[in-house]
Amino acid sequence: MKFTHYVSIILLLLIVLPACKKNTVPPEQEFKTSYTEISSKEQAFYKGYFQTVGRGHGDSESMALLAARAVAQARMVEIVEGIEVKRNTLVKEGKVHGDIIETSAKGFVKFSSICGEQYNPETGNAEVCLRLPLKTGGLGDLVEDLIEK
């Protein structure tokens, strides 16, 4: 009697557990986006701009978009200004015990603009596209074009 009892419990678990699985959407499939990050200098040269994509999460649309915008801005600073990397290695008794690696980026990004943003109210996730043109459209660009010609 005990054996059949265990078999019935196992069968029940095999049937019920897959149905209880949480239905999650992978982050890359959540948005049907046309935003592509353009971060290499060669790509930016041919396109005429750098472009970053930031993703964030929040309790409201404004908070999620703010988080995504901050991620896109931070990524843009990394591309334009570069990243400072610090590494500390802990050695105990002649053996490497561990590494602590810190990265930081600091800078200003002027003349960037939002090239798109999306928000999913069901998940609270947002995505923001930020574009930094290589030409600002200012007087300096006009003079530079005249000199080149």
C-alpha positions in Angstrom: 0.0 0.0 0.0 2.8 2.4 0.8 4.5 1.9 -2.5 1.4 2.8 -4.5 0.9 5.8 -2.2 4.4 7.1 -3.0 4.0 6.4 -6.7 0.7 8.4 -6.8 2.3 11.3 -5.0 5.3 11.3 -7.4 2.9 11.2 -10.4 0.8 14.1 -8.9 4.0 16.2 -8.4 5.1 15.5 -12.0 1.8 16.7 -13.3 1.3 19.7 -10.9 4.8 21.2 -10.6 5.2 22.1 -14.3 1.9 23.9 -14.2 3.0 25.9 -11.2 6.0 27.2 -13.1 6.2 31.0 -13.1 5.6 32.4 -16.6 8.6 34.7 -17.1 9.6 36.6 -20.2 13.3 36.9 -20.9 14.4 40.6 -20.9 15.5 40.5 -24.5 12.0 39.4 -25.6 10.0 41.7 -23.4 10.1 44.7 -25.8 10.0 44.5 -29.5 12.7 47.1 -29.9 14.6 48.5 -32.8 17.1 50.2 -30.5 20.6 49.0 -31.1 23.6 50.1 -29.1 26.2 51.8 -31.3 29.3 52.0 -29.1 32.3 51.3 -31.3 34.1 54.3 -32.8 33.9 52.8 -36.3 30.2 52.2 -36.1 29.6 55.7 -34.7 31.7 57.3 -37.5 29.6 55.7 -40.2 26.3 56.3 -38.5 27.2 59.8 -37.2 26.3 59.2 -33.6 26.8 57.0 -30.5 23.7 55.3 -29.2 23.1 53.5 -25.9 20.1 51.5 -24.5 19.3 51.5 -20.8 16.8 49.2 -19.1 15.3 49.8 -15.7 12.6 48.8 -13.3 10.3 50.8 -11.1 7.1 51.0 -9.1 5.7 53.5 -11.6 6.2 54.5 -15.2 8.2 57.6 -14.3 10.5 55.7 -11.9 11.1 52.9 -14.4 11.9 55.4 -17.1 14.1 57.4 -14.8 16.1 54.3 -13.9 16.4 53.3 -17.6 17.5 56.8 -18.6 20.2 56.8 -15.8 21.6 53.4 -17.1 21.7 54.7 -20.7 23.4 57.9 -19.5 26.0 56.0 -17.5 26.7 53.7 -20.5 27.2 56.8 -22.6 29.7 58.2 -20.1 31.6 54.9 -20.2 31.8 55.1 -24.0 32.8 58.7 -24.3 35.0 59.2 -21.2 36.2 55.6 -20.6 36.2 53.5 -17.5 38.6 53.6 -14.5 39.4 50.1 -13.3 41.0 49.5 -9.9 42.1 46.0 -8.8 43.2 44.8 -5.4 44.5 41.3 -4.9 44.6 39.7 -1.5 47.4 37.3 -0.9 47.5 35.1 2.2 50.4 32.7 3.0 51.8 33.0 -0.6 48.5 32.2 -2.2 46.0 34.4 -4.0 43.0 34.6 -1.7 40.8 36.9 -3.8 40.4 39.9 -6.1 38.4 43.0 -5.6 37.8 44.8 -8.9 36.1 48.2 -8.9 35.1 50.2 -12.0 33.9 53.8 -12.2 33.1 56.3 -14.8 32.6 60.0 -14.4 31.9 62.7 -16.9 29.5 65.0 -18.7 27.4 64.1 -21.7 26.2 67.2 -23.6 24.0 67.4 -26.6 22.5 63.9 -26.1 18.8 63.3 -26.8 16.3 60.5 -26.1 15.7 58.6 -29.4 13.0 56.4 -27.9 11.5 55.0 -24.7 9.1 52.2 -23.8 7.4 51.1 -20.6 5.7 47.8 -19.8 3.0 48.3 -17.1 2.6 44.6 -16.5 6.2 44.1 -15.4 7.2 47.6 -14.4 10.2 47.5 -16.8 11.3 50.3 -19.1 13.8 50.8 -21.9 15.3 54.1 -23.0 17.4 54.9 -26.1 19.9 57.7 -25.8 21.7 59.2 -28.8 24.8 61.4 -28.9 25.4 62.9 -32.4 29.1 63.4 -33.4 28.1 66.7 -35.0 26.3 69.1 -32.6 24.9 71.4 -35.3 26.6 74.4 -33.7 28.7 77.1 -35.2 31.9 75.1 -34.7 30.6 72.4 -37.0 29.7 74.9 -39.7 33.2 76.5 -39.5 34.8 73.0 -39.5 32.8 72.1 -42.7 33.9 75.3 -44.4 37.6 74.7 -43.5 37.4 71.1 -44.9 36.0 72.4 -48.2 
